[in-house]
Amino acid sequence: MTTLDVDRLRRETPGTTRVNHLNNAGAGLMPDPVYRTVVEHLELESQIGGYEAADKRRDEIAAVYRSVGRLIGADARNIA
């Protein structure tokens, strides 16, 4: 089992300084690294198009699916 650095996770999630957000089933507070990645991808989409941006990031996206699959014990192709 991996040990989480809770202090670091809180630093990376600015919303935790303002609220105790317990509604995580649908949408939890977004950590800064996730926010920056999403914004960067949206900027790329606005420049070259959504499908083209996904194609350009294909290897990174596939790596996420493999990582999630390993985490939950599933094949990457079964991750939605």
PLY file of the C-alpha trace (Angstrom):
ply
format ascii 1.0
element vertex 80
property float x
property float y
property float z
element edge 79
property int vertex1
property int vertex2
end_header
0.00 0.00 0.00
1.24 3.48 -0.83
1.61 6.05 1.94
-0.02 9.34 1.04
1.60 12.66 1.91
-1.57 14.31 3.22
0.13 17.66 3.85
1.34 17.79 0.24
-2.08 16.77 -1.07
-3.68 19.58 0.93
-1.12 22.11 -0.35
-1.86 21.01 -3.92
-5.62 21.38 -3.38
-6.29 25.05 -2.58
-9.99 24.51 -1.92
-9.14 22.65 1.29
-8.16 25.97 2.88
-11.73 27.26 2.45
-14.08 24.30 2.81
-14.44 20.77 4.11
-15.66 19.30 0.84
-17.22 15.91 1.50
-19.18 15.50 -1.76
-16.44 13.55 -3.51
-18.58 10.90 -5.18
-19.42 13.16 -8.11
-16.72 15.80 -8.14
-14.02 16.35 -5.55
-11.82 19.39 -5.18
-9.29 19.49 -7.99
-5.59 19.52 -7.05
-3.41 22.10 -8.82
-1.48 19.52 -10.91
-4.78 18.17 -12.26
-6.15 21.67 -12.87
-3.02 22.72 -14.78
-3.07 19.56 -16.90
-6.74 20.07 -17.81
-6.19 23.74 -18.68
-3.13 22.90 -20.79
-5.11 20.28 -22.68
-8.04 22.66 -23.26
-5.61 25.27 -24.59
-4.16 22.66 -26.94
-7.68 21.71 -28.08
-8.47 25.36 -28.80
-5.38 25.56 -31.02
-5.49 22.29 -32.95
-8.90 20.69 -32.24
-10.16 18.13 -29.75
-9.48 14.94 -31.70
-6.07 16.18 -32.77
-5.17 17.11 -29.18
-6.22 13.66 -27.96
-4.15 12.08 -30.73
-1.14 14.20 -29.80
-1.47 13.10 -26.15
-2.38 9.50 -27.03
0.60 7.93 -25.22
0.01 9.95 -22.04
-3.71 9.14 -22.06
-3.01 5.43 -22.59
-0.56 5.50 -19.68
-3.30 6.85 -17.41
-5.63 4.02 -18.39
-2.89 1.45 -17.73
-2.12 3.04 -14.36
-5.77 3.06 -13.29
-6.08 -0.54 -14.46
-3.13 -1.58 -12.30
-4.57 0.32 -9.36
-7.93 -1.46 -9.47
-6.79 -4.78 -10.94
-8.41 -4.38 -14.34
-7.31 -4.31 -17.94
-6.85 -0.79 -19.33
-9.40 -1.50 -22.09
-12.07 -2.02 -19.40
-11.61 1.45 -17.91
-14.29 3.93 -19.00
0 1
1 2
2 3
3 4
4 5
5 6
6 7
7 8
8 9
9 10
10 11
11 12
12 13
13 14
14 15
15 16
16 17
17 18
18 19
19 20
20 21
21 22
22 23
23 24
24 25
25 26
26 27
27 28
28 29
29 30
30 31
31 32
32 33
33 34
34 35
35 36
36 37
37 38
38 39
39 40
40 41
41 42
42 43
43 44
44 45
45 46
46 47
47 48
48 49
49 50
50 51
51 52
52 53
53 54
54 55
55 56
56 57
57 58
58 59
59 60
60 61
61 62
62 63
63 64
64 65
65 66
66 67
67 68
68 69
69 70
70 71
71 72
72 73
73 74
74 75
75 76
76 77
77 78
78 79
